[in-house]
Amino acid sequence: MNRLMIIAAAVVAFALVTGFNRSLFDTNYTFDTAVTKWPDGTMKEIRIKKWQDYEGEQIQIVATDGTIYLLSMNNTVLIKNKR
């Protein structure tokens, strides 16, 4: 019985720490370019200075020219170029 309580406590603690559906560790990724699809069907390539994703499907990209975009991840592809 004691072993079962320890296992149950570990599962509950893991669920609380990870938010039930998030990974335990968040990994930072570096990308150089974003390709986005706009409502009129056109595609745009954006050179990335920095970016941040939000809960759900939103991403904010700061372009190298200083323009700030708030986009849907459903219409955005992030690319890491080989160097």
Secondary structure by P-SEA (a helix, b strand, c coil): caaaaaaaaaaaaaaaaaccccccbbbbbbbcbbbbbccccbbbbbbcccccccccbbbbbbcccccccccccccbbbbbbcc
